[in-house]
Amino acid sequence: MGQPRIILTGAANGIGLAVTQILLEEFGAKVVAIDINISEGIKALKEKHSDALQIVEGDITKPETSLEALALEPSPTALMLNAGVCELVTIADSTPAHWSKVFNVNVLALLNTLIPAVPALRENKGRVVFTSSSAATKRRGAWASYNASKAAENAIARTFATEEPDITSIAVCPGMADTGMVERIRGNMGAKAMKPDDHKFFVEAKKNMINPLDCGYVLANLAINGKHELSGEFFTWDSPQGAPYQRK
């Protein structure tokens, strides 16, 4: 197959940054990393892996951002669709603008990267790994927009698997990783929006947070080596389906 060629969204922080590092340093991949804000972490990776890492600074809700990435890597062997937002508010207190923002990033932006890459993915018998969440199946208050957007993401992933028999399409929950997003949930955003017991759950979960380099390894490995028999499935990184892809 040669050197893996990955386009990765939401690459500059948290799980995305961990996946970028793993792809470069443990799988020897070429990576085109997309993010709206370029972090010091990804700048450091660029300095270290200047030939293998290309960075697109842009908004994934705008189609031209993904087209720029595809111009840099027109024949990807995999997409890692990781970018996402989580803003907590109850349905009664929400606005159409809130729902539009969450769905534009978490759902519609997936298609900006996915659709134009389909011909190359077909030719390469490539893979698409969607960073999803167990929230897709949950009912916790104040999470409606995130829950619904992740359920929609899973629907796209499994339908795409049916439509594209030569492409492996997998949705993976990375668990509660220790990232900036989860830190905001434990902080004021979560305290204001959630019921006290729900917020307490996230605060007390701090000691059991997953290292992004652990769940990120599974995501990266699936993008490189994920078996086609997993196409259309949604599972957690440490589930029986994910276990063979954990770091040995």
Backbone as CSV, one residue per row, in Angstrom:
resi,resn,N_x,N_y,N_z,CA_x,CA_y,CA_z,C_x,C_y,C_z
1,MET,0.823,-1.205,0.000,0.000,0.000,0.000,0.854,1.251,0.000
2,GLY,2.090,1.141,0.463,2.938,2.317,0.533,2.649,3.140,1.772
3,GLN,3.174,4.341,1.783,3.030,5.214,2.941,1.580,5.667,3.091
4,PRO,0.981,5.499,4.282,-0.387,5.974,4.493,-0.472,7.488,4.332
5,ARG,-1.600,7.939,3.774,-1.824,9.361,3.530,-3.166,9.730,4.144
6,ILE,-3.130,10.530,5.191,-4.316,10.789,6.006,-4.671,12.270,5.982
7,ILE,-5.948,12.563,5.793,-6.468,13.909,6.035,-7.229,13.860,7.354
8,LEU,-6.859,14.740,8.272,-7.363,14.711,9.649,-7.946,16.064,10.018
9,THR,-9.217,16.088,10.416,-9.846,17.336,10.852,-9.802,17.450,12.375
10,GLY,-9.828,18.687,12.866,-9.738,18.895,14.307,-8.434,18.372,14.860
11,ALA,-7.333,18.726,14.169,-6.048,18.068,14.408,-5.151,18.750,15.422
12,ALA,-5.496,19.944,15.873,-4.516,20.752,16.603,-4.562,20.599,18.117
13,ASN,-5.597,19.970,18.638,-5.733,19.871,20.091,-6.343,18.530,20.477
14,GLY,-6.216,18.188,21.750,-6.909,17.036,22.303,-6.638,15.741,21.571
15,ILE,-7.705,15.005,21.291,-7.574,13.715,20.619,-6.968,13.883,19.232
16,GLY,-7.368,14.941,18.523,-6.836,15.155,17.182,-5.332,15.335,17.169
17,LEU,-4.811,16.084,18.129,-3.366,16.278,18.220,-2.671,14.962,18.553
18,ALA,-3.274,14.187,19.456,-2.703,12.882,19.797,-2.663,11.969,18.577
19,VAL,-3.751,11.946,17.805,-3.797,11.104,16.608,-2.758,11.560,15.591
20,THR,-2.621,12.876,15.420,-1.620,13.400,14.493,-0.229,12.913,14.879
21,GLN,0.103,13.045,16.157,1.418,12.608,16.641,1.632,11.119,16.399
22,ILE,0.625,10.326,16.701,0.747,8.870,16.554,0.898,8.480,15.086
23,LEU,0.105,9.097,14.222,0.210,8.790,12.794,1.611,9.079,12.268
24,LEU,2.171,10.205,12.698,3.496,10.598,12.225,4.601,9.735,12.816
25,GLU,4.544,9.522,14.126,5.685,8.946,14.833,5.624,7.431,14.996
26,GLU,4.424,6.863,14.930,4.321,5.419,15.130,3.896,4.665,13.875
27,PHE,3.290,5.373,12.927,2.860,4.716,11.695,3.550,5.267,10.452
28,GLY,4.376,6.279,10.619,5.105,6.824,9.484,4.224,7.362,8.382
29,ALA,3.078,7.918,8.752,2.114,8.410,7.769,2.435,9.831,7.322
30,LYS,1.910,10.178,6.165,1.835,11.572,5.749,0.479,12.103,6.194
31,VAL,0.458,13.294,6.764,-0.773,13.833,7.340,-1.016,15.242,6.827
32,VAL,-2.248,15.491,6.400,-2.721,16.855,6.183,-3.675,17.159,7.328
33,ALA,-3.280,18.084,8.181,-4.009,18.397,9.409,-4.808,19.679,9.229
34,ILE,-6.099,19.608,9.524,-6.983,20.763,9.396,-7.441,21.206,10.776
35,ASP,-7.361,22.508,11.034,-7.944,23.063,12.255,-8.133,24.557,12.078
36,ILE,-9.088,25.097,12.808,-9.364,26.529,12.707,-8.369,27.347,13.520
37,ASN,-7.797,26.719,14.555,-6.780,27.367,15.383,-5.552,26.467,15.444
38,ILE,-4.412,27.006,15.086,-3.184,26.220,15.059,-2.476,26.342,16.407
39,SER,-2.415,25.232,17.128,-1.873,25.216,18.488,-0.353,25.131,18.475
40,GLU,0.237,25.417,19.635,1.680,25.244,19.777,2.067,23.778,19.615
41,GLY,1.171,22.887,20.036,1.462,21.462,19.921,1.634,21.012,18.487
42,ILE,0.758,21.465,17.612,0.882,21.027,16.217,1.999,21.779,15.503
43,LYS,2.290,22.993,15.944,3.457,23.698,15.400,4.736,22.924,15.716
44,ALA,4.804,22.379,16.931,5.981,21.595,17.317,6.104,20.334,16.470
45,LEU,4.963,19.692,16.184,5.000,18.516,15.319,5.444,18.886,13.908
46,LYS,5.017,20.044,13.437,5.417,20.491,12.102,6.926,20.715,12.028
47,GLU,7.489,21.291,13.080,8.937,21.502,13.106,9.695,20.175,13.080
48,LYS,9.132,19.185,13.748,9.792,17.884,13.863,9.584,17.016,12.621
49,HIS,8.431,17.188,11.972,8.065,16.332,10.835,7.673,17.207,9.645
50,SER,8.568,18.090,9.254,8.225,19.102,8.250,7.848,18.497,6.902
51,ASP,8.434,17.369,6.546,8.137,16.760,5.252,6.838,15.960,5.263
52,ALA,6.492,15.386,6.413,5.341,14.482,6.478,4.047,15.173,6.880
53,LEU,4.141,16.339,7.508,2.954,17.023,8.024,2.722,18.325,7.273
54,GLN,1.513,18.457,6.728,1.066,19.709,6.140,-0.149,20.193,6.927
55,ILE,-0.245,21.490,7.116,-1.293,22.063,7.956,-2.154,23.011,7.136
56,VAL,-3.460,22.848,7.266,-4.424,23.773,6.678,-5.141,24.478,7.822
57,GLU,-4.940,25.768,7.928,-5.626,26.556,8.948,-6.910,27.097,8.333
58,GLY,-8.044,26.594,8.811,-9.296,27.027,8.216,-10.496,26.432,8.918
59,ASP,-11.648,26.927,8.550,-12.934,26.550,9.129,-13.510,25.387,8.326
60,ILE,-13.707,24.247,8.972,-14.194,23.077,8.241,-15.649,23.209,7.820
61,THR,-16.373,24.199,8.331,-17.736,24.409,7.850,-17.749,25.078,6.480
62,LYS,-16.581,25.501,6.010,-16.463,26.102,4.681,-15.842,25.074,3.738
63,PRO,-16.527,24.728,2.658,-16.028,23.673,1.767,-14.623,23.918,1.241
64,GLU,-14.253,25.186,1.057,-12.935,25.462,0.489,-11.795,25.001,1.393
65,THR,-12.050,24.887,2.696,-11.012,24.404,3.607,-10.646,22.957,3.297
66,SER,-11.661,22.118,3.144,-11.405,20.716,2.808,-10.822,20.571,1.414
67,LEU,-11.261,21.414,0.482,-10.712,21.355,-0.874,-9.232,21.729,-0.885
68,GLU,-8.848,22.657,-0.014,-7.432,23.003,0.108,-6.627,21.800,0.603
69,ALA,-7.193,21.085,1.578,-6.505,19.889,2.085,-6.382,18.823,1.003
70,LEU,-7.439,18.647,0.220,-7.406,17.649,-0.848,-6.470,18.052,-1.979
71,ALA,-6.271,19.335,-2.158,-5.287,19.782,-3.144,-3.875,19.422,-2.695
72,LEU,-3.645,19.474,-1.384,-2.340,19.088,-0.847,-2.143,17.579,-0.879
73,GLU,-3.227,16.836,-0.655,-3.162,15.374,-0.696,-4.367,14.869,-1.498
74,PRO,-4.228,14.789,-2.823,-5.369,14.414,-3.656,-5.709,12.926,-3.636
75,SER,-4.850,12.100,-3.037,-5.106,10.660,-3.021,-4.977,10.093,-1.613
76,PRO,-5.840,10.533,-0.686,-5.742,10.026,0.690,-6.112,8.552,0.769
77,THR,-5.426,7.846,1.645,-5.803,6.465,1.937,-6.824,6.402,3.067
78,ALA,-6.965,7.502,3.818,-7.950,7.534,4.901,-8.289,8.969,5.266
79,LEU,-9.500,9.132,5.757,-9.925,10.362,6.409,-10.126,10.067,7.882
80,MET,-9.706,10.990,8.724,-9.961,10.912,10.157,-10.791,12.147,10.497
81,LEU,-12.116,11.955,10.625,-13.044,13.070,10.814,-13.273,13.261,12.308
82,ASN,-12.500,14.157,12.876,-12.421,14.299,14.327,-12.977,15.617,14.852
83,ALA,-13.040,16.642,14.024,-13.442,17.964,14.510,-14.859,17.936,15.083
84,GLY,-15.055,18.684,16.156,-16.384,18.752,16.752,-16.459,19.810,17.828
85,VAL,-17.687,20.194,18.155,-17.924,21.139,19.236,-18.980,20.575,20.172
86,CYS,-18.908,20.995,21.417,-19.910,20.628,22.421,-20.267,21.880,23.201
87,GLU,-21.498,22.321,23.062,-22.001,23.467,23.813,-23.271,23.030,24.524
88,LEU,-23.262,23.113,25.834,-24.348,22.567,26.631,-25.418,23.615,26.910
89,VAL,-26.657,23.251,26.640,-27.804,24.105,26.943,-29.049,23.223,26.862
90,THR,-30.020,23.496,27.715,-31.260,22.730,27.639,-32.025,23.109,26.374
91,ILE,-32.897,22.229,25.947,-33.690,22.506,24.746,-34.502,23.779,24.931
92,ALA,-35.112,23.945,26.107,-35.954,25.120,26.349,-35.175,26.421,26.268
93,ASP,-33.910,26.386,26.629,-33.081,27.597,26.617,-32.272,27.753,25.334
94,SER,-32.391,26.811,24.428,-31.573,26.855,23.216,-32.191,27.767,22.163
95,THR,-31.388,28.067,21.154,-31.826,28.920,20.049,-31.523,28.216,18.726
96,PRO,-32.190,28.627,17.653,-31.841,28.063,16.344,-30.370,28.268,15.998
97,ALA,-29.811,29.394,16.411,-28.396,29.662,16.122,-27.495,28.632,16.798
98,HIS,-27.842,28.249,18.022,-27.067,27.220,18.730,-27.100,25.904,17.965
99,TRP,-28.282,25.474,17.564,-28.407,24.208,16.845,-27.678,24.256,15.509
100,SER,-27.778,25.385,14.832,-27.087,25.525,13.543,-25.583,25.397,13.713
101,LYS,-25.039,26.039,14.747,-23.594,25.981,14.965,-23.133,24.550,15.217
102,VAL,-23.819,23.857,16.120,-23.407,22.496,16.471,-23.524,21.562,15.272
103,PHE,-24.637,21.657,14.549,-24.822,20.755,13.412,-23.930,21.123,12.234
104,ASN,-23.641,22.401,12.058,-22.726,22.789,10.982,-21.346,22.176,11.182
105,VAL,-20.866,22.182,12.434,-19.534,21.636,12.716,-19.561,20.114,12.810
106,ASN,-20.502,19.580,13.569,-20.477,18.155,13.901,-21.065,17.250,12.827
107,VAL,-21.872,17.814,11.936,-22.546,16.984,10.930,-22.231,17.450,9.507
108,LEU,-22.648,18.659,9.171,-22.511,19.109,7.783,-21.059,19.219,7.352
109,ALA,-20.187,19.633,8.266,-18.769,19.753,7.913,-18.139,18.402,7.587
110,LEU,-18.678,17.323,8.138,-18.183,15.997,7.772,-18.256,15.803,6.262
111,LEU,-19.368,16.265,5.697,-19.617,16.053,4.274,-18.708,16.911,3.410
112,ASN,-18.289,18.061,3.943,-17.364,18.915,3.187,-16.058,18.197,2.882
113,THR,-15.626,17.361,3.820,-14.390,16.601,3.620,-14.656,15.266,2.946
114,LEU,-15.744,14.628,3.325,-16.020,13.270,2.852,-16.363,13.220,1.361
115,ILE,-17.309,14.040,0.932,-17.835,13.912,-0.435,-16.749,14.085,-1.499
116,PRO,-15.939,15.158,-1.447,-14.938,15.303,-2.513,-13.819,14.267,-2.463
117,ALA,-13.686,13.575,-1.329,-12.638,12.553,-1.211,-13.086,11.177,-1.676
118,VAL,-14.372,11.007,-1.960,-14.893,9.678,-2.294,-14.173,9.028,-3.479
119,PRO,-13.948,9.718,-4.597,-13.268,9.033,-5.714,-11.905,8.457,-5.331
120,ALA,-11.112,9.222,-4.595,-9.796,8.726,-4.180,-9.927,7.573,-3.198
121,LEU,-10.877,7.673,-2.281,-11.068,6.596,-1.313,-11.522,5.315,-1.998
122,ARG,-12.367,5.442,-3.015,-12.768,4.251,-3.778,-11.558,3.613,-4.446
123,GLU,-10.767,4.433,-5.091,-9.601,3.923,-5.816,-8.607,3.260,-4.874
124,ASN,-8.440,3.839,-3.683,-7.469,3.329,-2.717,-8.035,2.268,-1.787
125,LYS,-9.338,1.963,-1.951,-10.021,1.087,-0.985,-9.705,1.581,0.430
126,GLY,-9.990,2.856,0.613,-9.571,3.552,1.814,-10.513,3.401,2.990
127,ARG,-10.226,4.181,4.006,-10.969,4.114,5.258,-11.398,5.511,5.687
128,VAL,-12.532,5.559,6.382,-12.987,6.789,7.022,-13.283,6.446,8.474
129,VAL,-12.618,7.136,9.380,-12.851,6.940,10.810,-13.503,8.200,11.356
130,PHE,-14.697,8.045,11.890,-15.455,9.142,12.478,-15.253,9.117,13.990
131,THR,-14.807,10.226,14.571,-14.747,10.321,16.026,-16.140,10.635,16.535
132,SER,-16.790,9.634,17.095,-18.164,9.783,17.561,-18.182,9.851,19.086
133,SER,-19.281,9.464,19.678,-19.425,9.555,21.134,-20.574,8.673,21.584
134,SER,-20.452,8.153,22.804,-21.576,7.419,23.387,-22.772,8.334,23.603
135,ALA,-22.545,9.652,23.543,-23.657,10.603,23.645,-24.704,10.359,22.567
136,ALA,-24.312,9.728,21.477,-25.252,9.433,20.390,-26.429,8.595,20.862
137,THR,-26.250,7.877,21.956,-27.306,6.987,22.447,-27.817,7.397,23.828
138,LYS,-27.373,8.560,24.337,-27.697,8.957,25.705,-28.793,10.022,25.755
139,ARG,-29.235,10.350,26.965,-30.332,11.293,27.158,-30.042,12.319,28.253
140,ARG,-28.796,12.531,28.579,-28.442,13.468,29.635,-28.921,14.872,29.287
141,GLY,-29.543,15.557,30.270,-30.063,16.895,30.053,-28.980,17.892,29.693
142,ALA,-29.318,18.851,28.855,-28.449,19.924,28.349,-27.537,19.463,27.220
143,TRP,-27.615,18.189,26.872,-26.745,17.629,25.839,-27.477,17.380,24.519
144,ALA,-28.683,17.883,24.356,-29.508,17.476,23.210,-28.824,17.716,21.873
145,SER,-28.233,18.891,21.691,-27.639,19.187,20.381,-26.435,18.287,20.107
146,TYR,-25.622,18.052,21.119,-24.460,17.173,20.937,-24.914,15.735,20.718
147,ASN,-25.863,15.273,21.558,-26.378,13.918,21.399,-26.923,13.704,19.988
148,ALA,-27.739,14.656,19.539,-28.377,14.524,18.227,-27.354,14.585,17.100
149,SER,-26.360,15.446,17.254,-25.355,15.568,16.186,-24.515,14.304,16.078
150,LYS,-24.214,13.680,17.211,-23.429,12.447,17.167,-24.268,11.270,16.656
151,ALA,-25.566,11.278,16.954,-26.443,10.263,16.366,-26.498,10.426,14.852
152,ALA,-26.541,11.675,14.386,-26.533,11.931,12.945,-25.214,11.489,12.320
153,GLU,-24.109,11.752,13.014,-22.802,11.318,12.514,-22.762,9.804,12.350
154,ASN,-23.274,9.085,13.338,-23.302,7.627,13.246,-24.152,7.163,12.069
155,ALA,-25.268,7.864,11.832,-26.128,7.506,10.705,-25.398,7.693,9.381
156,ILE,-24.636,8.778,9.274,-23.843,9.004,8.061,-22.811,7.895,7.890
157,ALA,-22.125,7.561,8.975,-21.062,6.551,8.898,-21.598,5.196,8.460
158,ARG,-22.715,4.765,9.033,-23.214,3.430,8.689,-23.880,3.413,7.310
159,THR,-24.541,4.523,6.930,-25.140,4.575,5.597,-24.062,4.629,4.525
160,PHE,-23.007,5.396,4.789,-21.887,5.468,3.851,-21.271,4.085,3.656
161,ALA,-21.205,3.310,4.731,-20.672,1.949,4.631,-21.513,1.098,3.689
162,THR,-22.821,1.271,3.729,-23.706,0.523,2.839,-23.544,0.964,1.393
163,GLU,-23.404,2.261,1.201,-23.331,2.813,-0.157,-21.992,2.568,-0.838
164,GLU,-20.928,2.444,-0.043,-19.570,2.375,-0.599,-18.881,1.078,-0.166
165,PRO,-19.128,-0.001,-0.894,-18.584,-1.301,-0.469,-17.066,-1.399,-0.528
166,ASP,-16.416,-0.490,-1.250,-14.955,-0.541,-1.337,-14.262,0.356,-0.315
167,ILE,-15.052,1.059,0.502,-14.499,1.960,1.514,-14.922,1.460,2.888
168,THR,-14.006,1.441,3.828,-14.312,1.040,5.202,-14.687,2.273,6.010
169,SER,-15.887,2.271,6.572,-16.430,3.424,7.299,-16.757,3.008,8.728
170,ILE,-16.075,3.619,9.691,-16.171,3.196,11.090,-16.394,4.414,11.983
171,ALA,-17.326,4.315,12.918,-17.539,5.351,13.931,-17.061,4.819,15.276
172,VAL,-16.251,5.616,15.963,-15.614,5.153,17.201,-15.823,6.175,18.310
173,CYS,-16.217,5.688,19.471,-16.283,6.521,20.670,-14.940,6.431,21.394
174,PRO,-14.248,7.561,21.590,-12.941,7.523,22.252,-13.019,7.517,23.773
175,GLY,-14.232,7.455,24.325,-14.368,7.499,25.771,-14.182,8.904,26.310
176,MET,-14.144,9.027,27.621,-14.009,10.335,28.253,-12.525,10.671,28.378
177,ALA,-12.003,11.230,27.318,-10.578,11.552,27.278,-10.309,12.883,27.967
178,ASP,-9.117,13.026,28.464,-8.715,14.230,29.204,-8.318,15.317,28.207
179,THR,-9.320,16.078,27.751,-9.118,17.102,26.729,-9.709,18.432,27.179
180,GLY,-9.445,19.460,26.407,-10.000,20.772,26.702,-11.511,20.783,26.673
181,MET,-12.113,19.997,25.776,-13.568,19.934,25.709,-14.152,19.418,27.017
182,VAL,-13.578,18.346,27.535,-14.081,17.782,28.789,-13.801,18.729,29.950
183,GLU,-12.697,19.452,29.899,-12.394,20.428,30.940,-13.465,21.512,30.992
184,ARG,-13.957,21.951,29.843,-15.031,22.949,29.814,-16.330,22.377,30.362
185,ILE,-16.573,21.096,30.107,-17.768,20.448,30.647,-17.692,20.388,32.166
186,ARG,-16.502,20.118,32.695,-16.326,20.092,34.153,-16.382,21.494,34.751
187,GLY,-16.168,22.510,33.934,-16.097,23.882,34.411,-17.427,24.598,34.390
188,ASN,-17.375,25.904,34.128,-18.564,26.746,34.229,-19.657,26.364,33.248
189,MET,-19.280,25.982,32.023,-20.299,25.619,31.039,-21.172,24.483,31.553
190,GLY,-20.540,23.432,32.068,-21.292,22.307,32.586,-22.065,22.646,33.842
191,ALA,-21.451,23.429,34.723,-22.106,23.793,35.982,-23.367,24.609,35.737
192,LYS,-23.338,25.470,34.746,-24.489,26.321,34.447,-25.608,25.560,33.746
193,ALA,-25.258,24.599,32.911,-26.259,23.969,32.050,-26.837,22.679,32.613
194,MET,-26.016,21.902,33.314,-26.451,20.582,33.755,-27.023,20.596,35.166
195,LYS,-27.766,19.557,35.482,-28.203,19.351,36.851,-26.977,19.068,37.720
196,PRO,-27.045,19.438,39.013,-25.863,19.273,39.876,-25.286,17.864,39.888
197,ASP,-26.147,16.853,39.925,-25.634,15.480,39.959,-24.915,15.110,38.666
198,ASP,-25.435,15.610,37.551,-24.784,15.330,36.272,-23.422,16.014,36.198
199,HIS,-23.371,17.255,36.649,-22.095,17.966,36.634,-21.098,17.299,37.579
200,LYS,-21.569,16.866,38.731,-20.712,16.191,39.701,-20.089,14.938,39.093
201,PHE,-20.852,14.231,38.264,-20.333,13.027,37.613,-19.078,13.342,36.801
202,PHE,-19.115,14.431,36.055,-17.961,14.790,35.227,-16.799,15.302,36.073
203,VAL,-17.114,16.041,37.117,-16.051,16.541,37.997,-15.317,15.377,38.653
204,GLU,-16.071,14.410,39.158,-15.463,13.285,39.860,-14.797,12.290,38.910
205,ALA,-15.141,12.369,37.629,-14.534,11.463,36.648,-13.114,11.859,36.284
206,LYS,-12.668,13.013,36.761,-11.341,13.516,36.417,-10.258,12.468,36.656
207,LYS,-10.356,11.771,37.778,-9.297,10.819,38.146,-9.260,9.600,37.232
208,ASN,-10.342,9.391,36.472,-10.409,8.224,35.589,-10.363,8.602,34.106
209,MET,-9.951,9.827,33.824,-9.902,10.283,32.438,-8.959,9.411,31.600
210,ILE,-9.315,9.237,30.346,-8.501,8.456,29.411,-7.432,9.348,28.794
211,ASN,-6.232,8.852,28.715,-5.156,9.571,28.047,-5.446,9.608,26.543
212,PRO,-5.480,10.800,25.924,-5.755,10.865,24.481,-4.795,10.028,23.641
213,LEU,-3.584,9.802,24.132,-2.637,8.978,23.382,-3.041,7.505,23.362
214,ASP,-3.870,7.094,24.330,-4.336,5.705,24.358,-5.504,5.495,23.393
215,CYS,-6.568,6.282,23.563,-7.686,6.139,22.624,-7.278,6.605,21.228
216,GLY,-6.398,7.604,21.170,-5.934,8.095,19.880,-5.184,7.047,19.082
217,TYR,-4.472,6.170,19.772,-3.754,5.100,19.072,-4.732,4.191,18.339
218,VAL,-5.851,3.885,18.987,-6.856,3.031,18.347,-7.418,3.709,17.101
219,LEU,-7.741,4.995,17.214,-8.265,5.725,16.060,-7.258,5.728,14.911
220,ALA,-6.003,6.006,15.234,-4.966,6.029,14.207,-4.777,4.650,13.576
221,ASN,-4.741,3.632,14.395,-4.541,2.271,13.907,-5.689,1.840,13.000
222,LEU,-6.906,2.219,13.365,-8.057,1.900,12.521,-7.962,2.608,11.174
223,ALA,-7.479,3.848,11.180,-7.329,4.581,9.922,-6.304,3.926,9.005
224,ILE,-5.334,3.237,9.594,-4.286,2.579,8.813,-4.636,1.126,8.507
225,ASN,-5.165,0.423,9.514,-5.290,-1.035,9.427,-6.690,-1.574,9.675
226,GLY,-7.679,-0.712,9.855,-9.017,-1.185,10.190,-9.558,-2.196,9.190
227,LYS,-10.030,-3.327,9.676,-10.542,-4.381,8.799,-11.892,-3.983,8.213
228,HIS,-12.109,-4.383,6.975,-13.338,-3.992,6.280,-14.575,-4.576,6.956
229,GLU,-14.419,-5.666,7.674,-15.568,-6.277,8.350,-16.154,-5.363,9.424
230,LEU,-15.407,-4.339,9.840,-15.910,-3.377,10.826,-16.731,-2.270,10.184
231,SER,-16.775,-2.216,8.861,-17.450,-1.114,8.182,-18.929,-1.064,8.555
232,GLY,-19.386,0.126,8.913,-20.763,0.333,9.327,-20.987,0.220,10.816
233,GLU,-19.955,-0.162,11.555,-20.111,-0.348,12.997,-19.790,0.923,13.776
234,PHE,-20.363,0.992,14.972,-20.061,2.030,15.960,-19.674,1.322,17.240
235,PHE,-18.491,1.626,17.757,-18.040,0.963,18.970,-17.096,1.876,19.750
236,THR,-16.856,1.508,20.999,-15.963,2.254,21.877,-14.530,1.765,21.684
237,TRP,-13.598,2.660,21.894,-12.185,2.373,21.604,-11.651,1.133,22.315
238,ASP,-12.178,0.840,23.520,-11.686,-0.306,24.287,-12.673,-1.470,24.291
239,SER,-13.606,-1.472,23.346,-14.563,-2.567,23.198,-13.881,-3.779,22.569
240,PRO,-14.576,-4.915,22.478,-13.981,-6.060,21.779,-13.568,-5.743,20.339
241,GLN,-14.328,-4.862,19.670,-13.945,-4.492,18.296,-12.683,-3.635,18.283
242,GLY,-12.550,-2.768,19.289,-11.409,-1.868,19.326,-10.162,-2.469,19.943
243,ALA,-10.335,-3.483,20.779,-9.204,-4.046,21.526,-8.033,-4.484,20.648
244,PRO,-8.261,-5.118,19.494,-7.113,-5.542,18.677,-6.276,-4.380,18.139
245,TYR,-6.822,-3.173,18.211,-6.130,-2.008,17.657,-5.453,-1.163,18.734
246,GLN,-5.522,-1.618,19.995,-4.837,-0.911,21.067,-3.333,-1.158,20.989
247,ARG,-2.587,-0.238,21.575,-1.132,-0.379,21.607,-0.758,-1.625,22.398
248,LYS,0.105,-2.446,21.834,0.493,-3.705,22.494,1.584,-3.448,23.529
